[in-house]
Structures are given as C-alpha cells and as structure tokens.
C-alpha cells in the first residue's frame, strides 16, 4: 500500500525524538500534547520509564517484522525463538501477546500495512505505529500501540488527542480513504479500543496547536 507522497528529506532522530526537514526542526505531536495537557511522566521513576521504553521498542520491532513477513510460514515461532535469548521475560511476554493478537486480527489476506511511518505538515511531525488498509471496507485505519499496565481516564484522553493529531496529519498530506475510526492496541491486556475521531476532537487538537504557539511566543 502506498500513501500519498511525503517529502523524503523529513528525518526523525529516535534517540532524541526530534524531527527535521531541510535542517529545520519540526515540533513533535507528543511535545504539543505535553504542552497542552501537561506531561504525564513527571512523577514516574526514571527506571520505570526506561524499562517501558525498551519494552515498547521490542514490541514495535517484532510487530514490524511480523507484518512485513505475514505470509511466511511459522513466522511467529521463528521470531519468538530468536527473541527469547535477547531480552527479559517480561518483554518477551509482551511481544508474544502482541504477535498472537496481530495473527488473529489479520488472519486473512485482505490487509496491507504501513509501519512506523513519519509524517510532517508545516511545523508539526509525528510517527504513526501502524496504518492498515482493509480491502473489504476500502478504508485505511490508524493504530497506536500502548504498553500501559492500565489505561485510566487521563491516559485515554491523551491518546485520543494523539490519534486525532495523526488523523489530521494524514488528511493534511492529502490521504484518501482514511477512516475516522482509529484504534488503541493495549498490548498487556490484548485489548483493542475503538476511537472515533470527531469534529469536537479535531477542534481540541486545533486548541492544542494554538496553545503551543502562544507558549512559544511567550518563551521568545
């Protein structure tokens, strides 16, 4: 599946979570949301944050490998066999759950995938975990993976705004056949949560953008 043209000189530096386009730094979706809602990580111990980040990277990587080779026989068994000696038991369990979920969700051949795609528009950028095209519905759906042990109201509202921002970015890039239904995949629970991108949510994203611009002016 090919999405509409995206400037190939948009660069994402994972280690610092920074985006650059022609040497100009773009502002990440997560930074805009943190500015608008406040950071939800300030009170979390650094070792917990680090472990969660590592776990998320493992899950994203094995999901990417699986979806790229979804038609290969025994792909899950092969991935898990190679993964086991490389990481700890908890990370392994998360990856196993995630792979089994993907196998069930995409068990036929009616899907195409875009994995960890970077998008930018104007001064904003973000990376989408997964976009899949359902051939039966003739629609594309946004999916965001989360490794939270639980999903409270505050986290849910933050993720809704994040998915709305991604939807907005794709629309601004001229993407068509994009559903306003998006999904959170809560890996630890093997639970998929459906989110409808509404006009109200898009308005809130615009408020977040305005809030960031106002903050930026004050900082200058």
C-alpha positions as CSV (number, residue, x, y, z in Angstrom):
1,X,0.0,0.0,0.0
2,X,1.3,3.4,-0.9
3,X,0.3,6.5,0.9
4,X,0.4,9.9,-0.8
5,X,3.9,11.4,-1.4
6,X,5.7,12.5,1.7
7,X,8.9,14.6,1.5
8,X,11.7,12.1,1.7
9,X,14.0,14.6,3.4
10,X,11.9,14.5,6.6
11,X,14.2,13.0,9.2
12,X,13.3,11.5,12.6
13,X,16.1,11.1,15.2
14,X,14.8,8.4,17.5
15,X,17.4,8.8,20.2
16,X,16.3,12.4,20.9
17,X,12.7,12.2,19.5
18,X,13.4,15.1,17.1
19,X,12.1,15.7,13.6
20,X,14.0,17.8,10.9
21,X,13.0,19.0,7.5
22,X,15.7,20.7,5.4
23,X,17.7,21.4,8.7
24,X,14.6,23.0,10.3
25,X,13.4,21.3,13.4
26,X,9.7,20.4,13.4
27,X,7.7,20.1,16.6
28,X,6.5,16.6,17.6
29,X,2.9,15.8,18.2
30,X,3.9,14.5,21.7
31,X,5.6,17.8,22.6
32,X,2.5,19.7,21.6
33,X,0.2,17.5,23.6
34,X,2.5,17.6,26.7
35,X,2.5,21.4,26.4
36,X,-1.3,21.4,26.2
37,X,-2.2,18.7,28.8
38,X,1.0,18.7,30.9
39,X,3.5,15.8,31.0
40,X,2.2,12.6,32.5
41,X,5.7,11.3,33.1
42,X,7.0,13.8,35.6
43,X,6.2,11.7,38.7
44,X,7.2,8.3,37.2
45,X,10.6,7.0,38.3
46,X,13.2,7.1,35.6
47,X,13.9,3.3,35.7
48,X,10.3,2.5,35.1
49,X,10.2,4.9,32.2
50,X,13.3,3.4,30.7
51,X,12.0,-0.1,31.1
52,X,8.7,0.8,29.4
53,X,10.6,2.5,26.6
54,X,12.7,-0.6,26.0
55,X,9.7,-2.8,26.1
56,X,7.9,-0.6,23.6
57,X,10.9,-0.8,21.2
58,X,10.9,-4.6,21.4
59,X,7.1,-4.8,20.7
60,X,7.3,-2.3,17.8
61,X,10.2,-4.2,16.2
62,X,8.7,-7.7,16.4
63,X,5.3,-6.3,15.2
64,X,7.1,-4.7,12.2
65,X,9.0,-7.9,11.3
66,X,5.8,-9.9,11.6
67,X,3.7,-7.6,9.4
68,X,6.4,-7.4,6.8
69,X,6.5,-11.2,6.6
70,X,3.0,-12.0,7.5
71,X,2.6,-14.6,4.8
72,X,5.8,-16.5,5.8
73,X,5.1,-19.9,7.3
74,X,5.8,-20.2,11.1
75,X,6.9,-16.5,11.2
76,X,5.7,-16.1,14.8
77,X,7.6,-19.1,16.1
78,X,10.7,-18.0,14.3
79,X,10.6,-14.5,15.7
80,X,9.9,-15.7,19.3
81,X,12.7,-18.2,19.1
82,X,15.2,-15.6,18.1
83,X,13.8,-13.0,20.5
84,X,13.9,-15.2,23.7
85,X,17.7,-15.0,24.4
86,X,17.9,-11.3,23.6
87,X,15.5,-9.8,26.1
88,X,14.0,-10.4,29.5
89,X,10.9,-12.5,30.3
90,X,8.5,-9.6,30.7
91,X,9.5,-8.0,27.4
92,X,9.2,-11.4,25.8
93,X,5.7,-11.9,27.1
94,X,4.6,-8.6,25.8
95,X,5.9,-9.4,22.3
96,X,4.3,-12.8,22.4
97,X,0.9,-11.4,23.3
98,X,1.3,-8.7,20.6
99,X,2.2,-11.2,17.8
100,X,-0.6,-13.5,18.7
101,X,-3.1,-10.6,18.7
102,X,-1.9,-9.5,15.2
103,X,-2.1,-13.0,13.9
104,X,-5.8,-13.2,14.9
105,X,-6.7,-9.7,13.8
106,X,-5.1,-10.0,10.3
107,X,-5.8,-13.7,9.8
108,X,-6.8,-13.3,6.1
109,X,-5.2,-11.7,3.2
110,X,-7.4,-8.6,3.0
111,X,-4.9,-6.2,4.5
112,X,-2.0,-4.1,3.5
113,X,0.3,-2.2,6.0
114,X,2.3,0.9,6.5
115,X,4.5,0.5,9.6
116,X,6.1,3.3,11.7
117,X,5.7,6.0,9.1
118,X,6.9,9.5,9.7
119,X,4.6,12.4,8.6
120,X,5.1,16.1,8.7
121,X,3.0,19.1,7.8
122,X,4.0,22.7,8.2
123,X,5.9,22.9,11.6
124,X,4.5,19.6,13.0
125,X,5.5,16.0,12.7
126,X,4.7,12.6,14.2
127,X,5.3,8.9,13.7
128,X,2.4,6.5,13.3
129,X,2.8,3.0,14.7
130,X,0.6,1.4,12.1
131,X,-1.8,2.2,9.3
132,X,-3.6,-0.7,7.7
133,X,-5.8,-0.8,4.6
134,X,-8.8,-3.1,4.8
135,X,-9.6,-4.2,1.3
136,X,-13.1,-5.3,2.2
137,X,-14.0,-2.0,3.7
138,X,-11.9,0.0,1.3
139,X,-10.7,2.1,4.2
140,X,-7.4,2.9,6.0
141,X,-7.2,2.7,9.8
142,X,-4.7,4.2,12.3
143,X,-3.5,2.0,15.1
144,X,-1.4,3.1,18.1
145,X,0.3,0.5,20.4
146,X,0.5,1.1,24.1
147,X,2.3,-0.9,26.8
148,X,0.5,0.6,29.8
149,X,-0.3,-1.8,32.6
150,X,-3.7,0.0,32.8
151,X,-5.4,2.8,30.9
152,X,-7.0,5.4,33.1
153,X,-9.2,8.3,32.0
154,X,-6.3,10.8,31.8
155,X,-4.2,8.5,29.6
156,X,-7.2,7.7,27.4
157,X,-7.9,11.4,26.8
158,X,-4.2,12.0,25.9
159,X,-4.2,9.1,23.4
160,X,-7.4,10.3,21.8
161,X,-5.8,13.6,21.2
162,X,-2.7,11.8,19.8
163,X,-4.8,9.8,17.4
164,X,-6.7,12.9,16.3
165,X,-3.3,14.6,15.6
166,X,-2.2,11.7,13.5
167,X,-5.5,11.7,11.6
168,X,-5.1,15.4,11.0
169,X,-1.5,14.9,9.7
170,X,-2.7,12.3,7.2
171,X,-5.5,14.5,6.0
172,X,-3.1,17.4,5.6
173,X,-0.9,15.1,3.5
174,X,-3.8,14.5,1.1
175,X,-4.5,11.0,2.3
176,X,-7.8,9.5,1.0
177,X,-9.9,6.5,2.1
178,X,-8.9,7.3,5.7
179,X,-11.5,6.1,8.2
180,X,-12.3,8.4,11.2
181,X,-12.3,5.3,13.3
182,X,-8.9,4.6,14.9
183,X,-7.6,2.0,17.3
184,X,-5.6,1.8,20.5
185,X,-4.0,-1.6,21.0
186,X,-3.4,-2.1,24.7
187,X,-0.8,-4.9,24.5
188,X,-0.7,-6.0,28.1
189,X,-4.4,-6.6,28.1
190,X,-4.6,-7.9,24.5
191,X,-7.4,-5.3,24.1
192,X,-8.3,-3.2,21.2
193,X,-10.1,0.1,21.9
194,X,-12.0,1.8,19.1
195,X,-11.8,5.6,19.0
196,X,-14.0,7.8,16.7
197,X,-12.2,10.9,15.5
198,X,-14.9,13.6,15.9
199,X,-15.3,17.2,15.0
200,X,-15.0,18.0,18.7
201,X,-11.7,16.2,18.9
202,X,-10.3,17.9,15.9
203,X,-11.3,21.2,17.4
204,X,-9.4,20.3,20.6
205,X,-6.3,19.5,18.5
206,X,-6.6,23.0,17.0
207,X,-6.7,24.4,20.5
208,X,-3.6,22.4,21.4
209,X,-1.8,23.9,18.4
210,X,-2.9,27.4,19.3
211,X,-1.8,26.9,22.9
212,X,1.7,25.7,21.8
213,X,2.1,28.8,19.5
214,X,1.1,31.1,22.3
215,X,3.5,29.4,24.7
216,X,6.3,29.7,22.1
217,X,5.7,33.4,21.7
218,X,5.9,33.9,25.4
219,X,9.2,31.9,25.6
220,X,10.7,34.2,23.0
